[in-house]
Amino acid sequence: MERRRPPQTEEGWYVLHDFRSIDWDAWRDAPERHRSSALEEGVDYLSAAEDAVDAEEGESATFAMLGHKADLLVLHLRPTLSDIDALERGFEQTALAEYTERADSYLSVTEVSGYMSEEFFEDDEEVEDTGMRRYIETRLKPTIPEAEFVSFYPMDKRRGDEDNWYDLPFDERADHLSSHGEIGKEYAGRVTQIISGSIGLDDFEWGVTLFADDPTDVKDLLYEMRFDPSTSRFAEFGRFLSGRRFPAEQLGAFLAGEPIPQDKTDHGHHHGDSAHGDSSGHHHGDSDGSDGHHGGDDEDEESVRSELEEMGVYAGQPHGEDVHAVVLYSAADPEELYEEVDGLRTNFDHYDTHVKTAVYEPSELADEESETAVVSLWETERAANTAAGFLADLPDIVRQAGDDSDDSWGTMGMFYAVKPEHREDFVDTFEDAGALLADMEGHRKTDLLANLEDENDMFIASRWDSREDAMQFFRSDAFADAVEFGRDVLEKRPRHVFLA
């Protein structure tokens, strides 16, 4: 008898969905001092959980549930089961617990599997692809998205007489998940997911938690996936529970029956993806991402901006607003990369925080080692960071600007909109400047790239040994001459920005 090959798995954080029902009669009848005490202890517990004060790392969030199945969901992600256990018992010690009953719960653990990257599980092998490495990290230690709507359901892979998932060959299972994931790509930027394994931990094999600002995006995604064979032939589901996120400090408004959340916060989305079950790494909307900030601390960046401003150089975010830039470099063919990016950009455009995403290819001055850049601009740092997680899944990503910030200062990006009639002059001047830069102490590499869709939209990426080395260049006469030259050849003032 042939035994099918199971995918290997690597586990990360444990996940607890703690669903609670409120005893509304008891709450209304309780003396005011009892309600005040319960509310204070409840807010303290939820706030502390969301800040992960109980553990070295982790995530928690609070949701008001819709319908009769539960009133409240407290979602916890923590490194150990001991952490989860302490959080469960900690809630029972609060005065608020007296007015609740556990309506349901689900225990699982984040994971990645061999469907996503067999290389990850090979002995003595490291994942060389920067995007895949970043993706794996964010799958094992996800961040709970700030999207308002949440939908949770458990699921199994079918083991029927005719359709038995576990009787399929490995390659056929992988193909199913890859096809399934292509549907999820269409919802990137709109639906974010956390998929966690629960075999041996709870009643089903996986728990699926979907996040979105628009609930109909979740509905549309799941409806479309119903027609994919991975679902129609091989998926079985438990019950669905849906809710809306609110801040812990608004627990009083929740218990008082007032509208929540009471103030709209920015909802960025996290990227990187996976299919139903098996933690395959294929797209089901966005999987959550991590911080991804690479520009040094805020005080250092502000001091650099101030110094440049004194020299007449604008060094805020692009466009003079709170816009943050993410730059990733790829070894893929620029045209092929553009096709992938164009699909993502369509989904990014659903968000008001998205400013621009474009592919910049090396200019005619580039050497053989120059790479194509994907630049994505967002109005908030959170949105930029979450976009970075998804963009890291593009083909042949080799690094993100700032990944090597421990031993170099390469987090300056320079954007130039060149007048068409002066493009050749600009390129010639850059070539002269490149010769000058090559002789400057601390300079590592500077590349000129052009937007694949608009050759007059130029991007210069510069890397230095240290911040001070870069500042020496900005203080130089050569740079002052370049600024003066730019007044004649540029459509807009140059933007020297820090990358998220």
C-alpha positions in Angstrom: 0.0 0.0 0.0 1.4 3.4 -1.0 1.6 6.0 1.7 1.1 9.6 0.6 3.8 12.1 1.4 2.5 14.7 3.9 3.9 18.3 3.7 6.3 19.2 6.5 5.1 22.0 8.8 6.8 24.6 11.0 4.7 26.1 13.9 4.7 29.6 15.2 2.4 31.3 17.6 -0.6 29.7 19.3 -4.0 31.2 18.5 -7.1 31.4 20.8 -10.5 32.6 19.6 -12.3 33.2 22.9 -16.1 33.8 22.2 -18.2 35.2 25.1 -21.9 35.8 25.6 -23.0 38.6 27.9 -25.7 38.0 30.5 -27.5 41.2 29.6 -30.2 40.7 32.3 -27.6 40.4 35.0 -25.6 43.4 33.6 -28.7 45.6 33.6 -29.8 44.6 37.1 -26.3 44.9 38.7 -25.6 47.9 41.0 -23.8 50.8 39.3 -20.7 50.3 41.5 -20.5 46.6 40.4 -20.8 47.6 36.7 -18.2 50.3 37.1 -15.8 47.8 38.7 -16.4 45.2 36.1 -16.0 47.7 33.3 -12.7 49.0 34.7 -11.3 45.6 35.1 -12.5 44.5 31.7 -10.9 47.5 30.0 -7.6 46.9 31.9 -7.6 43.3 30.9 -8.3 43.9 27.2 -5.9 46.8 27.0 -3.1 44.8 28.6 -3.8 41.9 26.3 -3.7 44.1 23.2 -0.3 45.6 24.4 0.9 42.0 25.1 2.2 43.0 28.6 1.9 39.4 29.6 4.5 38.0 27.1 7.6 39.1 25.2 5.6 39.3 22.0 2.1 38.6 20.7 -1.1 40.1 19.5 -4.7 40.5 20.8 -7.8 42.2 19.6 -11.5 42.7 20.7 -14.5 42.3 18.5 -18.3 42.8 18.9 -19.9 39.7 17.5 -23.0 39.8 15.3 -26.0 37.4 15.7 -26.9 35.0 18.4 -23.8 32.8 18.5 -21.7 35.1 20.7 -21.5 38.7 21.9 -17.8 39.2 22.3 -14.6 37.8 20.7 -11.2 38.2 22.3 -8.6 37.0 19.8 -5.1 36.1 21.2 -1.9 35.1 19.5 1.0 34.2 21.8 4.3 32.2 21.6 3.4 29.5 24.0 0.4 27.6 25.3 1.3 28.7 28.8 0.8 32.3 27.6 -2.7 31.4 26.2 -3.6 29.5 29.4 -2.7 32.4 31.6 -4.8 34.8 29.5 -7.8 32.5 29.7 -7.5 32.2 33.5 -6.7 35.9 33.8 -10.0 36.9 32.3 -11.9 34.7 34.7 -10.3 36.7 37.6 -11.9 39.9 36.4 -15.2 41.2 37.7 -16.4 41.4 34.1 -16.2 37.6 33.8 -19.1 37.3 36.3 -21.4 38.7 33.6 -20.2 36.5 30.7 -20.3 32.8 29.7 -18.0 31.2 27.2 -20.1 30.7 24.1 -17.4 28.9 22.1 -13.6 28.8 21.6 -11.1 27.6 19.1 -7.4 26.7 19.7 -4.9 26.5 16.9 -1.3 27.4 15.9 0.1 29.4 13.1 2.2 27.4 10.6 3.9 27.2 7.3 4.1 24.0 5.2 6.1 22.4 2.5 3.5 23.3 -0.1 4.8 26.8 0.2 8.6 26.2 0.4 10.2 22.8 0.5 13.5 24.6 0.6 12.6 25.9 4.1 12.6 22.4 5.5 15.7 21.0 3.9 18.6 20.3 6.3 21.3 23.0 6.4 19.4 25.1 3.8 18.5 28.7 4.1 15.7 30.4 2.2 17.7 32.8 -0.1 14.6 34.5 -1.6 14.1 37.7 0.6 10.4 37.8 -0.2 9.8 34.2 0.8 11.9 34.5 3.9 9.9 37.6 5.0 6.7 35.9 4.1 7.5 32.8 6.3 8.3 35.1 9.2 5.0 36.9 8.9 3.0 33.7 8.7 4.5 32.3 11.9 4.3 35.6 13.8 1.4 37.5 12.2 0.0 40.9 13.2 -3.8 41.2 13.6 -5.0 43.6 10.9 -6.9 46.7 11.9 -9.7 46.1 9.5 -13.1 46.5 11.0 -14.8 43.3 9.9 -13.8 39.8 11.0 -15.1 36.4 9.9 -14.0 33.1 11.6 -14.7 29.6 10.6 -13.0 26.2 11.1 -12.6 23.8 8.2 -11.4 20.3 7.2 -10.2 18.7 4.1 -12.7 16.0 2.9 -12.0 12.3 3.5 -14.8 10.8 1.5 -15.1 7.6 -0.5 -14.8 9.4 -3.8 -13.0 12.6 -2.9 -10.3 12.1 -0.3 -7.8 15.0 0.0 -5.3 12.8 1.9 -5.3 10.2 -0.8 -4.1 12.6 -3.5 -0.4 12.7 -4.5 1.6 15.6 -3.1 2.0 17.4 -6.4 -1.7 17.2 -7.2 -2.5 18.7 -3.8 0.0 21.4 -4.4 -1.6 22.2 -7.8 -5.0 22.5 -6.3 -3.8 24.9 -3.7 -1.9 27.0 -6.3 -5.1 27.3 -8.4 -7.1 28.1 -5.3 -4.6 30.8 -4.4 -5.0 32.6 -7.8 -8.5 33.6 -6.8 -7.2 35.1 -3.5 -4.8 37.3 -5.4 -7.7 39.2 -6.9 -8.7 40.3 -3.4 -5.2 41.4 -2.3 -5.5 44.6 -0.3 -9.2 44.0 0.5 -9.2 40.7 2.4 -6.5 39.7 4.9 -6.2 36.3 6.5 -4.7 34.3 9.3 -4.8 30.6 8.8 -3.8 28.3 11.7 -3.5 24.6 12.0 -5.5 22.7 14.7 -5.1 19.0 14.1 -4.9 17.5 17.6 -5.8 20.9 19.2 -9.5 21.3 18.3 -12.4 19.7 16.4 -11.3 20.7 12.9 -8.1 20.8 11.0 -7.7 24.5 10.4 -9.1 27.8 11.7 -9.5 30.5 9.1 -9.8 34.2 10.2 -10.6 36.7 7.5 -10.4 40.5 7.9 -11.8 43.2 5.7 -13.1 46.8 5.9 -16.0 45.8 3.6 -17.8 42.5 4.6 -19.0 41.9 1.1 -15.4 41.5 0.0 -15.2 38.4 2.3 -18.6 37.2 1.0 -17.5 37.6 -2.6 -14.1 35.9 -2.0 -15.7 32.9 -0.4 -18.5 32.6 -2.9 -16.0 32.6 -5.8 -13.8 30.0 -4.0 -16.8 27.7 -3.6 -16.5 27.0 -7.4 -12.8 26.0 -7.2 -12.3 22.2 -6.9 -10.1 22.7 -3.9 -13.3 23.8 -2.1 -16.1 22.2 -4.1 -14.6 18.7 -3.9 -12.3 18.8 -0.9 -13.4 21.3 1.7 -15.8 21.0 4.7 -16.7 23.9 7.0 -17.9 24.5 10.5 -20.1 27.4 11.5 -19.2 31.0 10.6 -18.9 33.7 13.3 -18.7 37.4 12.2 -18.0 40.6 14.1 -16.6 44.1 14.2 -13.5 45.3 15.9 -13.5 48.0 18.5 -10.8 49.5 20.8 -10.6 48.0 24.3 -11.3 51.5 25.8 -14.7 51.5 24.2 -15.9 48.4 26.1 -18.3 50.8 28.0 -19.9 51.9 24.8 -20.3 48.3 23.7 -22.0 47.3 27.0 -24.2 50.4 26.8 -25.5 49.5 23.4 -23.9 52.6 21.7 -22.4 52.6 18.2 -18.8 51.2 18.0 -16.2 51.9 17.0 -16.8 55.5 18.0 -14.0 56.9 15.9 -12.8 55.6 12.6 -9.1 54.6 12.6 -6.9 54.0 9.7 -7.2 50.5 8.4 -4.0 49.2 6.7 -3.8 45.7 5.2 -1.1 43.1 5.5 0.1 41.0 2.7 1.5 37.7 1.9 -0.9 34.8 1.3 -2.1 31.3 1.9 -4.8 28.9 0.7 -7.4 27.0 2.6 -5.7 24.6 4.8 -2.3 23.0 4.6 -0.7 26.4 5.1 0.3 26.3 1.5 1.3 29.9 1.1 -1.1 30.5 -1.8 -3.4 33.5 -2.0 -6.7 33.8 -0.1 -6.6 37.6 0.1 -3.7 38.9 2.2 -2.0 37.1 5.0 -0.9 39.4 7.7 2.5 41.0 7.6 4.9 42.5 10.1 6.5 45.8 10.8 9.0 46.0 8.1 10.3 49.5 9.0 13.9 50.1 7.9 14.6 53.7 8.1 16.3 54.1 11.5 14.5 55.7 14.5 12.2 58.7 14.1 14.4 61.2 15.9 17.4 60.4 13.6 15.2 60.8 10.5 13.8 64.1 11.7 17.2 65.4 12.5 18.3 64.5 8.9 15.2 66.2 7.5 15.9 69.3 9.5 19.5 69.5 8.3 18.5 69.1 4.7 15.7 71.6 5.0 18.3 74.2 6.2 20.2 73.5 3.0 17.0 74.1 1.0 16.4 70.5 0.2 12.9 69.1 0.9 13.4 65.8 2.8 9.9 65.1 4.0 7.8 62.2 2.6 6.9 62.5 -1.1 4.3 65.2 -2.0 4.7 67.0 1.3 2.1 64.8 3.1 2.4 61.8 5.4 3.4 59.6 2.5 5.8 56.7 3.1 7.8 54.8 0.5 8.5 51.1 0.2 11.1 49.9 -2.3 11.9 46.3 -3.2 14.4 45.1 -5.7 13.8 42.2 -8.1 15.9 40.2 -10.5 12.8 39.4 -12.7 12.3 40.7 -16.2 10.9 44.3 -15.8 8.0 43.6 -18.2 7.0 40.4 -16.4 7.3 42.1 -13.1 5.1 45.0 -14.3 2.3 42.5 -15.1 2.3 41.2 -11.5 2.6 44.7 -10.0 -0.3 46.0 -12.2 -2.6 43.4 -10.7 -1.7 44.4 -7.2 -1.9 48.1 -7.9 -5.6 47.6 -9.0 -6.4 46.2 -5.6 -4.3 48.8 -3.8 -6.3 51.5 -5.5 -9.3 50.4 -3.4 -7.6 52.2 -0.5 -7.5 55.9 0.0 -4.1 55.6 1.6 -2.5 54.3 -1.6 -0.7 57.0 -3.6 1.3 55.2 -6.2 2.9 51.8 -7.1 5.2 51.5 -10.0 8.1 49.5 -11.5 11.4 51.4 -12.1 13.8 49.7 -14.5 17.5 50.4 -14.6 18.4 53.3 -16.9 20.7 53.2 -19.9 23.6 53.9 -17.5 23.0 50.8 -15.4 25.6 48.1 -15.0 24.9 44.3 -15.2 24.3 44.1 -11.4 21.6 46.8 -11.3 18.2 45.5 -10.3 14.6 46.5 -11.1 12.8 48.4 -8.3 9.2 48.2 -7.2 8.2 51.5 -5.5 5.0 51.8 -3.5 3.9 55.1 -1.9 1.3 55.2 0.9 -0.1 58.0 3.1 0.6 56.0 6.3 3.5 54.0 7.6 1.3 51.2 8.6 -0.2 50.9 5.1 3.3 51.0 3.6 4.6 48.3 5.9 1.7 46.0 5.2 2.0 46.6 1.5 5.7 45.6 1.8 4.7 42.3 3.1 2.6 41.6 0.1 5.0 43.0 -2.4 7.7 40.8 -1.0 5.8 37.9 -2.7 6.5 39.2 -6.2 8.8 37.2 -8.4 12.5 37.1 -7.7 12.6 39.7 -5.0 16.2 39.9 -3.7 15.9 42.5 -1.0 13.9 45.4 0.4 15.6 48.8 0.7 16.8 49.0 4.3 17.2 45.2 4.9 21.0 45.8 5.3 20.6 48.9 7.5 22.7 47.3 10.3 25.9 47.8 8.3 25.0 50.6 5.8 22.8 53.6 5.5 20.8 52.9 2.3 17.4 54.3 3.2 17.4 57.4 1.0 15.2 57.5 -2.0 15.3 60.4 -4.5 12.4 61.0 -6.8 12.7 63.3 -9.8 10.0 64.4 -12.4 12.1 65.5 -15.3 10.9 67.8 -18.1 10.8 65.7 -21.3 13.0 68.1 -23.2 15.7 67.9 -20.6 15.7 64.1 -19.9 19.0 63.6 -21.8 20.6 66.5 -19.9 19.5 64.9 -16.6 20.9 61.5 -17.5 24.2 63.1 -18.6 24.4 65.0 -15.4 23.7 61.9 -13.4 26.5 60.1 -15.2 28.9 62.9 -14.3 27.7 62.8 -10.7 28.2 59.0 -10.6 31.9 59.5 -11.3 32.1 62.0 -8.5 30.2 59.7 -6.1 32.5 56.8 -6.8 35.4 58.7 -5.3 33.5 59.8 -2.2 34.3 58.2 1.1 31.6 55.9 2.4 29.7 55.7 -0.9 28.7 52.2 -1.9 26.3 52.3 -4.9 24.0 54.8 -6.6 21.6 53.7 -9.4 19.3 55.7 -11.7 16.0 54.0 -12.6 13.1 55.1 -14.8 9.4 54.4 -14.4 8.5 51.7 -16.9 5.3 53.7 -17.7 6.9 57.2 -17.8 10.6 57.5 -18.6 10.6 61.0 -17.3 9.7 59.8 -13.8 13.2 59.0 -12.4 14.2 57.3 -9.1 17.7 57.3 -7.7 18.6 54.8 -5.0 21.7 55.6 -3.0 23.5 53.4 -0.4 26.2 54.6 2.0 28.4 53.2 4.8 26.8 55.6 7.3 24.4 58.5 7.7 27.2 60.9 8.1 28.8 59.8 4.8 25.5 60.6 3.0 25.2 63.9 4.7 28.7 64.9 3.6 27.5 64.5 0.0 24.4 66.6 0.7 26.6 69.4 2.2 29.0 69.3 -0.8 29.3 72.0 -3.5 28.6 69.3 -6.1 25.2 68.6 -4.6 24.5 72.3 -4.4 25.3 72.6 -8.1 22.9 69.7 -8.8 20.1 71.4 -6.9 20.6 74.5 -8.9 20.7 72.5 -12.2 17.4 70.8 -11.2 15.6 74.1 -11.0 15.7 74.2 -14.8 15.2 70.6 -15.8 12.7 69.3 -13.3 8.9 69.6 -13.4 8.7 69.5 -9.6 11.1 69.9 -6.7 13.1 66.7 -6.0 11.9 64.6 -3.2 14.5 63.0 -0.9 12.6 60.5 1.2 13.1 57.9 3.9 11.9 54.5 3.1 9.4 52.7 5.3 
